């Protein structure tokens, strides 16, 4: 009944969990379960967890913490979604399948069923001299498909961290009628302050959609220090909710009527020159 009422009113509540991640998987899973419960009790309908919420982030950790889906971590997410009757967008975990490792986000519906599995498409291979070098491709394999799921409220597109830098992905999601884009991510202390917020605002303004990101909370003692600052941006490009570096939950009411108003006022969706340019999905 609540889902139907919220759908009719054109708004629903999104919770973004900025989780403190430790080296103990069971502890991470317990904290995630508790935070989903807290978010549901605050009226949330969709709960987003951060990238690598069940393990430390780093190429040396992926194989040690990797598991199959379904597996230990996905079972916890499924149970939490079913118990609290919310959509749980499970950040990401290191996934193992057929001898390959992936950075994977599993999504569960309010009945606890898995409705989507997004494998990170663009692997985080960067080298900023004197600041940071990271090569996910040393251990991970890339995903090969777009990832969208339907809710009673709107269609949702999913990317993971580095995926947000590729505007084409967000454009495709928007053209396939996604109105909310979710990016669990773990930007660092170099790229975070420089690009984290501006990328989210750019994707939101370019496509007139809501964009939300979920980062792990910052741990200064970790080998990879996450920037934190999980954020929700509206279709006008305004930051409507933002965390600091510490563990917390931020909330945003996703207003689809507001989104429709923005698109009516600045109607870029009907003004594109498809006779001159286009963005297409190669798999189609």
C-alpha positions in Angstrom: 0.0 0.0 0.0 2.8 2.4 0.9 4.5 1.7 -2.5 1.3 2.5 -4.4 0.7 5.7 -2.5 4.2 6.9 -3.0 4.1 6.1 -6.7 0.9 8.1 -7.2 2.4 11.0 -5.3 5.4 11.0 -7.6 7.9 11.0 -4.8 9.9 8.3 -3.0 12.7 8.3 -0.4 16.2 7.3 -1.3 18.7 6.4 1.5 22.5 6.5 0.8 24.6 4.5 3.3 28.1 5.7 3.8 29.5 2.7 5.6 32.7 2.3 7.7 34.4 -0.7 6.1 36.8 -2.8 8.1 38.9 -5.9 7.2 36.4 -8.2 8.9 33.7 -9.2 6.4 31.2 -10.4 9.0 31.4 -7.1 10.8 30.8 -5.2 7.5 27.8 -7.3 6.7 26.3 -6.8 10.1 26.8 -3.0 9.9 25.2 -3.0 6.4 22.2 -4.9 7.7 21.7 -2.5 10.6 22.0 0.5 8.3 19.4 -0.9 5.9 17.0 -1.4 8.9 17.6 2.1 10.0 17.0 3.5 6.6 13.8 1.6 6.2 12.5 2.8 9.6 13.1 6.3 8.3 10.7 5.8 5.4 13.2 4.9 2.7 12.1 2.8 -0.3 15.5 2.4 -2.0 18.7 1.9 0.0 22.1 2.4 -1.7 25.3 0.9 -0.2 28.9 1.8 -1.1 31.4 0.2 -3.5 33.2 -2.7 -1.8 31.0 -2.5 1.3 32.0 -6.0 2.5 35.8 -5.7 2.1 38.7 -3.2 2.0 39.2 -1.7 -1.5 42.4 -2.8 -3.2 43.8 -5.2 -5.8 45.4 -7.2 -3.0 42.0 -7.8 -1.3 39.8 -8.7 -4.2 40.7 -12.4 -4.4 40.7 -12.9 -0.7 37.2 -11.4 -0.2 35.7 -12.6 -3.4 32.6 -14.8 -3.4 30.0 -16.1 -5.7 26.5 -14.6 -6.2 24.4 -15.9 -4.5 26.8 -16.1 -1.6 27.4 -14.9 2.0 27.1 -11.2 1.2 24.2 -11.4 -1.3 22.2 -13.5 1.1 22.5 -10.8 3.8 21.3 -8.2 1.3 18.4 -10.4 0.1 17.3 -11.0 3.7 17.5 -7.3 4.6 15.5 -6.3 1.5 12.8 -8.9 2.2 12.6 -8.2 6.0 12.2 -4.4 5.5 10.4 -4.5 2.2 12.8 -2.1 0.4 14.9 -2.1 -2.7 18.6 -2.7 -1.7 21.2 -1.6 -4.2 24.1 -3.6 -2.8 27.0 -1.2 -3.5 29.6 -3.7 -4.8 31.5 -6.8 -3.7 34.3 -8.7 -5.3 32.6 -11.5 -7.3 34.1 -14.7 -8.5 32.8 -16.7 -11.4 34.5 -19.2 -13.6 37.9 -18.2 -12.4 37.4 -14.5 -13.1 36.9 -11.7 -10.6 34.4 -8.8 -11.1 33.5 -5.7 -9.1 29.8 -6.4 -8.9 26.6 -4.7 -7.7 23.6 -6.9 -6.9 20.2 -5.3 -6.5 17.3 -6.9 -4.5 13.6 -6.1 -4.6 11.3 -5.8 -1.6 10.6 -9.5 -1.9 14.3 -10.4 -1.5 14.7 -11.6 -5.0 17.8 -10.5 -6.9 16.6 -8.3 -9.9 19.9 -7.1 -11.3 23.6 -7.8 -11.3 25.9 -5.0 -12.6 29.5 -5.7 -13.2 31.7 -2.6 -13.3 32.2 -1.8 -17.0 35.1 0.6 -16.9 38.0 -0.6 -14.7 39.8 1.9 -12.6 43.3 2.1 -14.2 44.9 5.4 -13.5 48.3 6.9 -12.9 48.7 10.4 -11.5 52.4 10.8 -10.9 53.4 11.5 -7.4 49.8 11.1 -6.1 48.1 7.8 -7.0 48.5 4.8 -9.2 45.8 2.1 -9.3 45.2 -0.8 -11.7 42.0 -2.7 -11.2 42.7 -4.7 -14.4 45.6 -6.4 -12.6 43.0 -8.6 -10.9 39.5 -7.7 -12.2 37.6 -8.4 -15.4 35.2 -5.8 -16.8 31.4 -6.2 -17.2 29.9 -6.1 -20.6 26.4 -4.8 -20.3 24.2 -1.9 -19.3 22.2 -2.4 -16.0 18.8 -1.1 -15.3 15.9 -2.1 -13.1 12.3 -1.0 -12.8 10.5 0.1 -9.6 7.0 1.3 -9.0 8.4 4.8 -8.9 10.8 5.0 -11.9 13.4 3.2 -13.9 16.9 3.1 -12.4 20.4 2.9 -14.0 23.4 1.5 -12.2 27.1 2.2 -12.6 30.1 1.7 -10.3 32.6 4.4 -9.4 34.8 4.9 -12.5 31.7 4.2 -14.7 30.5 7.8 -13.8 33.3 9.3 -15.8 31.9 8.0 -19.0 29.1 10.3 -20.1 27.9 7.9 -22.8 26.7 5.4 -20.2 24.6 8.0 -18.4 23.2 9.2 -21.8 22.2 5.7 -22.7 20.4 5.2 -19.4 18.6 8.5 -19.8 17.5 7.6 -23.3 16.2 4.3 -22.0 14.0 6.2 -19.6 16.0 6.0 -16.4 15.2 8.9 -14.1 17.6 8.0 -11.3 21.2 6.9 -11.7 23.0 5.2 -8.8 26.8 5.0 -8.6 28.4 3.2 -5.6 31.9 4.5 -5.7 35.2 5.0 -3.8 37.0 8.0 -5.1 40.2 8.8 -3.3 41.9 11.7 -1.7 43.3 12.9 -5.1 40.3 12.4 -7.4 37.7 13.0 -4.7 38.1 16.7 -4.0 38.8 17.4 -7.7 36.1 15.5 -9.5 33.6 13.6 -7.3 30.9 16.3 -7.0 31.4 17.9 -10.5 31.0 14.5 -12.2 27.7 13.9 -10.4 26.4 17.3 -11.2 27.4 17.0 -14.8 25.7 13.6 -15.3 22.6 15.1 -13.6 22.4 18.3 -15.7 23.4 16.6 -19.0 20.6 14.1 -18.7 18.1 15.9 -16.4 18.0 13.0 -14.0 18.7 12.4 -10.3 22.2 11.1 -9.5 23.3 9.5 -6.2 26.7 8.2 -5.1 27.6 6.0 -2.1 31.1 6.0 -0.8 32.7 4.1 2.0 33.3 6.3 5.0 36.9 7.6 5.2 39.5 5.5 7.1 42.8 7.3 7.3 44.6 4.1 8.3 43.5 2.2 5.2 45.8 1.4 2.3 43.3 3.1 0.0 41.7 6.2 1.6 38.2 6.9 0.4 37.0 10.5 -0.1 33.6 9.9 1.4 31.0 12.7 0.8 28.2 10.5 -0.6 25.9 12.8 -2.5 22.5 13.1 -4.1 22.1 15.6 -7.0 18.8 16.7 -8.6 18.0 17.2 -12.3 18.8 21.0 -12.0 22.3 20.0 -10.9 21.8 21.0 -7.3 23.3 19.0 -4.4 20.3 18.1 -2.3 22.0 15.9 0.2 25.7 15.3 1.0 27.7 13.5 3.7 31.0 14.4 5.3 33.8 11.8 5.6 32.3 9.8 8.5 29.8 6.9 8.6 26.3 8.1 8.1 23.1 7.8 6.2 21.9 10.6 4.0 18.4 10.9 2.6 16.7 12.5 -0.4 13.1 12.6 -1.6 13.2 11.8 -5.3 10.5 14.1 -6.9 9.6 12.8 -10.3 7.2 15.7 -10.9 10.1 18.1 -10.3 12.1 16.1 -12.8 9.3 16.4 -15.4 9.1 20.2 -14.7 12.8 20.6 -15.4 12.5 18.7 -18.7 9.6 20.8 -19.7 11.3 24.1 -18.9 14.5 23.2 -20.7 13.4 20.5 -23.2 16.7 19.1 -24.4 15.2 15.6 -24.7 13.1 16.8 -27.7 15.7 19.2 -29.1 18.5 16.7 -29.8 19.8 16.7 -33.4 19.6 13.0 -34.1 20.2 13.8 -37.7 23.7 15.0 -36.8 24.8 12.9 -33.8 23.7 9.9 -31.8 24.8 7.7 -28.9 24.0 4.1 -29.3 24.5 0.8 -27.4 26.8 -1.4 -29.5 25.1 -4.5 -28.3 21.9 -3.4 -29.9 
